């Protein structure tokens, strides 16, 4: 079906979805942005208290800036905004400029081809897409569109504490009891945990952010105990690339966490793979697959990454990597099992294409379960994808982005070998594995 006969559906009014709409408008195409939340960037709003490690200069899209500048808007020039500041200074004004092209309270529950289920070949590509929407008022809607750009992200599908990728026994009950959360705590929430035992599960940037926030409380409030739980048998690249990271704030994030561990403010435990989350006397008790138990915790923050929601794409022909659930053509570039510094390149329409013509997954969701996504990557993706939809294949194939290195080389290493370093810096001395902090009390 020719693009332009119907609108192009963009799923999600987050940073990449809104940027995609700006590019579509600039190309003379009609965007229809479908957002489940009640406002622009509703997912970002849920972590609005978290400061980004990308500077303002890397957090605005060129087409979006061109759309906003005639209104008198000026791009913030310096600093590292929080999620809330990102919304206020850029995403909300952009959504306002897009006007009624953004529909709020519109949750996409299915995408398919008109009159064709997944198994039907005949005339498939000539049919429009149909997007099934559940509105906030309970009404259902079926919208015909010429193409679909899925920028729905991964925020609302966090990975569980269970080490096998499935919620640990008792995990859901602990969540319902308010003892387990999948969000980074705010400063205010961390302060309420003064004098208590808090467990953080995870080894990425979100976990390090939570550890840093909680550790500051622990330094001020005696009796506050922070246990940081890693599944892998080695510290590896948990602390990042430090001074070698081309995003300084990202490098500092890991180094601050390392300092808190080395000072004993935070207890770090490796090789702990949660099997069960019990509740004893109103507190959560984590048990690992090898039978170890952590001391009862007043709060557990599970920050083990995210995964794509593919449930509403069951009738779309997708080409996804079996491990990461990312488009197959980019999986090797972002795979944390083998990723090296400098190996991640910009991705465009040809990398993001699926067997279903006119359908693309962009943004954080395009990385599947990989954790290395940057806003800059998403802006380049939507630029290329929209160029392809507009028929400008030369622009779609062109690369207009060089991504910053993390400063950490090598993959995630041997999962079950605590004596082996999982990663080394390509520009700094090899990090040493240390016995860091005190081990949590065994039960």
C-alpha positions in Angstrom: 0.0 0.0 0.0 1.3 3.4 -0.9 2.4 5.5 2.1 0.5 8.7 2.2 -2.9 7.2 1.3 -3.5 6.7 5.0 -1.7 8.1 8.0 1.4 6.5 9.4 0.7 5.1 12.9 3.4 5.8 15.5 2.9 3.8 18.7 4.1 5.7 21.7 4.5 9.5 22.4 7.9 9.2 24.0 11.1 10.7 22.7 11.4 8.5 19.6 7.7 8.5 18.8 7.4 12.3 18.9 10.6 12.6 16.9 9.2 10.2 14.3 6.1 12.3 14.0 8.2 15.5 13.4 10.1 13.7 10.7 6.9 12.4 9.1 5.5 16.0 9.0 8.7 17.3 7.5 8.4 14.7 4.8 4.8 15.6 4.0 3.4 12.5 5.6 0.5 12.4 8.1 1.5 11.0 11.5 -1.0 9.5 14.0 0.7 9.1 17.4 -1.1 6.6 19.7 -0.2 7.0 23.3 -1.5 4.8 26.1 -0.9 7.4 28.8 -2.7 10.6 29.5 0.1 12.9 28.5 3.3 13.0 26.3 6.2 10.8 27.5 4.1 9.2 30.3 6.8 6.5 30.8 9.5 9.1 31.2 7.3 10.9 33.8 7.5 7.7 35.9 11.2 8.1 36.2 11.2 11.9 36.1 13.3 12.1 39.3 16.2 10.3 37.6 19.0 12.4 35.9 20.1 11.3 32.5 23.7 10.8 31.7 23.3 12.2 28.2 23.6 16.0 28.0 20.9 18.2 26.6 22.8 18.4 23.3 22.1 14.7 22.7 18.5 14.7 23.8 16.7 16.6 21.1 16.0 15.5 17.6 16.9 17.8 14.6 13.5 17.6 12.9 11.8 18.2 16.2 14.0 21.3 16.8 13.1 22.6 13.3 9.4 22.1 14.1 9.7 23.9 17.5 12.1 26.8 16.7 9.5 28.9 14.8 7.4 29.0 18.0 10.1 30.7 19.9 11.3 27.6 21.6 15.1 27.4 22.3 16.9 24.2 22.7 18.5 23.9 26.2 22.2 24.1 25.7 23.9 22.8 28.8 23.5 20.3 31.6 22.1 16.9 32.3 18.3 17.0 32.8 16.2 14.8 34.9 13.4 13.0 33.1 10.9 15.6 34.3 13.1 18.4 33.0 13.4 16.6 29.6 9.6 16.6 29.4 9.2 20.2 30.5 11.9 21.6 28.3 11.4 19.6 25.1 9.0 16.6 25.0 5.8 18.4 26.2 6.4 21.5 23.9 6.9 19.1 21.0 3.8 17.2 21.7 1.8 20.4 22.0 3.1 21.5 18.6 2.0 18.2 17.1 -1.5 18.9 18.4 -4.3 16.5 17.7 -1.9 14.3 15.7 -1.2 12.8 19.2 -4.1 10.8 20.7 -3.8 10.1 24.4 -5.5 7.3 26.3 -5.2 5.2 23.2 -3.6 1.8 24.0 -2.6 -0.3 21.0 -3.8 -3.9 21.6 -3.2 -5.3 18.2 -1.7 -4.7 14.8 -2.3 -6.7 11.6 -3.1 -6.5 7.9 -6.6 -5.8 6.8 -8.4 -9.0 6.1 -5.2 -11.1 6.5 -4.1 -13.0 9.5 -0.4 -14.0 10.0 -0.6 -17.1 7.8 -2.1 -15.4 4.7 0.2 -14.5 1.8 -2.2 -13.5 -1.0 -2.3 -9.7 -1.5 -0.9 -9.1 1.9 1.5 -6.2 1.1 -1.2 -4.3 -0.8 -3.5 -4.2 2.2 -3.4 -1.4 4.8 -2.4 -2.1 8.3 -5.2 -2.2 10.9 -4.4 -0.9 14.4 -6.7 -2.0 17.2 -6.9 0.6 20.0 -8.4 0.4 23.4 -9.4 3.9 24.5 -9.3 5.1 28.1 -13.1 5.3 28.2 -13.4 1.6 27.3 -14.3 2.1 23.7 -12.6 0.1 21.0 -11.3 1.5 17.7 -9.9 0.0 14.5 -7.7 2.4 12.5 -6.4 1.8 8.9 -2.9 3.1 8.4 -0.3 2.8 5.6 2.7 2.0 7.8 3.5 1.4 11.5 6.4 2.7 13.5 6.4 1.0 16.9 8.2 3.3 19.4 6.3 1.9 22.5 9.5 1.3 24.4 10.1 -1.3 27.1 9.5 0.6 30.3 6.3 -1.2 31.3 7.7 -4.7 30.8 10.6 -4.9 33.4 12.5 -8.1 33.7 11.8 -10.0 37.0 14.1 -10.9 39.9 13.9 -14.6 39.0 17.2 -15.7 37.6 15.7 -17.8 34.8 13.8 -14.8 33.3 10.5 -15.9 35.0 9.3 -14.3 38.2 10.8 -16.0 41.2 8.4 -18.0 43.4 6.6 -15.6 45.6 7.9 -12.5 43.6 4.4 -11.4 42.5 3.1 -11.7 46.0 6.0 -9.6 47.4 5.2 -7.0 44.7 1.6 -6.9 45.7 2.6 -6.5 49.3 4.6 -3.4 48.4 7.9 -5.0 49.4 9.3 -5.3 45.8 9.4 -2.6 43.1 10.8 -2.3 39.6 11.6 1.4 39.7 14.6 3.5 40.7 13.7 5.1 44.1 13.5 8.9 44.3 15.6 10.7 46.9 12.4 11.1 49.0 11.6 7.4 48.8 15.2 6.5 49.7 15.0 8.8 52.7 12.0 6.9 54.0 14.1 3.7 54.1 16.6 5.2 56.5 17.6 2.7 59.2 16.3 -0.2 57.2 17.7 -3.0 55.0 17.3 -2.5 51.3 18.2 -4.9 48.5 19.0 -3.9 44.9 19.0 -6.6 42.3 20.7 -5.9 39.0 24.1 -4.9 37.5 23.3 -2.1 35.0 23.0 1.7 35.0 19.6 1.6 36.7 20.9 -0.5 39.5 23.9 1.7 40.0 21.7 4.8 40.1 19.5 3.2 42.8 22.6 2.1 44.8 24.1 5.6 44.7 20.8 7.2 45.8 20.4 4.7 48.7 24.0 4.8 49.7 23.9 8.6 50.3 21.1 7.9 52.8 23.1 5.1 54.4 26.1 7.4 54.9 24.0 9.9 56.8 21.7 7.5 58.7 23.5 4.8 60.8 21.8 1.5 60.7 20.8 1.7 57.1 22.0 -1.3 55.2 22.2 -1.6 51.4 22.8 -5.1 49.8 23.6 -5.0 46.1 22.9 -8.4 44.4 24.5 -9.5 41.1 23.6 -12.7 39.3 26.9 -13.1 37.7 29.8 -14.7 39.5 32.1 -11.7 38.9 31.9 -7.9 39.3 33.0 -7.6 35.6 31.9 -4.4 34.0 29.3 -3.5 36.6 31.2 -0.3 37.4 31.4 0.8 33.8 34.3 2.4 31.9 35.0 5.2 34.3 37.2 8.0 32.8 37.3 6.1 29.5 33.6 6.4 28.9 32.8 9.1 26.3 29.7 10.0 28.3 31.3 11.4 31.5 28.2 11.2 33.6 27.7 7.5 32.7 31.3 6.8 33.6 31.0 8.6 37.0 27.8 6.7 37.8 29.7 3.4 38.1 32.7 4.9 39.8 30.5 6.4 42.5 28.9 3.1 43.1 32.3 1.4 43.3 33.4 3.9 45.9 30.4 3.1 48.1 31.1 -0.6 47.8 34.8 -0.2 48.6 34.0 1.9 51.6 31.7 -0.7 53.0 28.6 1.5 52.7 27.1 -1.0 50.3 27.5 -4.8 50.6 28.0 -6.4 47.2 27.1 -10.1 46.6 27.9 -11.9 43.3 26.5 -15.1 41.9 23.2 -14.8 43.7 20.4 -16.0 41.4 17.0 -15.5 43.0 14.7 -18.5 43.1 12.2 -17.5 45.8 11.0 -14.4 47.5 9.3 -15.1 50.8 7.6 -12.8 53.3 8.5 -13.1 56.9 7.1 -10.7 59.5 6.3 -8.2 56.8 9.7 -8.3 55.2 11.1 -9.9 52.0 13.5 -12.8 52.1 15.4 -13.6 48.9 16.7 -17.2 48.4 19.1 -18.1 45.7 19.2 -21.2 43.5 22.1 -22.6 45.6 20.1 -22.2 48.9 21.7 -19.0 50.2 19.4 -16.5 51.8 19.7 -12.7 52.3 18.8 -11.1 55.6 15.2 -10.0 55.6 14.7 -6.8 53.6 12.3 -3.9 54.2 12.4 -3.1 50.5 13.7 -4.8 47.3 14.4 -2.9 44.1 14.6 -5.2 41.1 16.4 -3.4 38.3 17.4 -6.3 36.0 16.6 -4.6 32.7 13.5 -4.6 30.4 12.1 -6.6 27.6 9.9 -5.8 24.6 6.1 -6.3 24.7 5.4 -8.3 21.6 1.9 -9.5 22.6 0.1 -7.0 20.4 2.3 -7.9 17.4 1.2 -11.5 17.1 -0.2 -11.0 13.6 2.8 -9.1 12.2 5.6 -11.0 10.5 8.7 -10.3 12.6 12.4 -11.2 12.1 13.7 -11.2 15.7 16.8 -12.6 17.3 16.0 -15.6 19.4 18.0 -14.3 22.4 17.4 -10.6 22.6 14.0 -10.3 20.8 15.6 -7.5 18.8 15.5 -7.2 15.0 17.8 -9.9 13.8 20.0 -7.6 11.7 21.1 -5.5 14.7 21.2 -8.2 17.4 24.9 -8.9 17.0 25.7 -5.2 17.3 24.0 -4.8 20.7 24.3 -8.3 22.2 25.7 -7.9 25.8 27.2 -11.4 25.5 29.6 -10.2 22.9 29.5 -6.4 22.8 32.8 -4.5 22.7 33.4 -0.8 23.0 33.1 0.9 19.7 31.3 -2.0 18.2 27.8 -0.6 18.4 27.0 1.4 15.2 24.1 3.6 14.2 21.1 1.6 13.0 18.8 2.6 10.2 15.8 1.4 8.1 17.5 -1.5 6.5 18.6 -2.9 9.9 15.1 -2.4 11.4 13.0 -3.8 8.5 10.9 -6.9 9.0 9.3 -9.4 6.6 6.2 -7.2 7.0 6.8 -4.3 4.6 6.1 -0.9 6.2 6.5 -2.1 9.8 9.4 -0.9 11.9 10.3 -1.2 15.6 12.4 1.8 16.8 13.7 3.2 20.1 14.6 1.1 23.1 12.3 -1.6 22.0 14.5 -2.1 18.9 17.3 -3.3 21.2 15.0 -6.0 22.7 16.6 -7.1 26.0 19.9 -5.3 25.4 20.6 -2.5 27.8 22.8 -0.1 25.8 20.3 2.1 24.0 20.8 5.9 23.8 18.4 8.6 22.7 20.8 9.6 19.9 20.4 6.1 18.5 16.6 6.4 18.4 16.7 9.8 16.7 18.9 8.4 13.9 16.7 5.4 13.6 13.5 7.4 13.0 15.3 9.8 10.6 16.3 6.8 8.5 13.0 4.9 8.8 10.9 8.0 7.8 13.2 8.7 4.9 12.6 5.1 3.7 8.8 5.5 4.1 9.0 8.7 2.1 10.8 6.9 -0.7 14.2 8.7 -0.1 16.3 5.6 -0.1 19.6 7.5 -0.4 18.8 9.4 2.9 17.6 6.2 4.5 20.9 4.5 3.8 23.0 7.4 4.9 24.5 7.3 8.4 24.4 10.6 10.2 25.6 9.6 13.7 28.7 8.4 15.5 27.9 6.9 18.9 30.1 7.4 22.0 32.1 4.5 23.4 31.4 3.1 26.8 35.1 2.6 27.6 34.4 -1.0 28.4 35.6 -3.7 25.9 34.6 -7.3 25.8 31.4 -9.2 26.3 29.7 -10.1 29.6 32.2 -12.9 30.0 31.8 -16.4 31.5 28.6 -16.3 33.5 29.6 -19.0 36.0 33.3 -18.1 36.5 33.8 -15.7 39.4 37.6 -15.9 39.1 37.5 -14.4 35.6 37.0 -10.7 34.8 33.9 -10.2 32.6 35.2 -7.1 30.9 38.2 -4.8 30.7 38.6 -1.2 29.7 40.2 -0.6 26.4 41.7 2.6 27.6 42.3 2.1 31.3 43.9 -0.5 33.6 42.1 -3.9 33.9 39.7 -3.7 36.8 40.5 -6.2 39.6 38.0 -8.5 41.2 38.0 -7.6 44.9 36.1 -8.9 48.0 34.0 -5.8 48.3 31.9 -5.1 51.3 30.6 -7.6 53.8 28.5 -10.5 52.7 24.9 -10.4 53.7 24.0 -12.5 56.7 23.2 -16.1 55.8 20.0 -17.5 57.2 
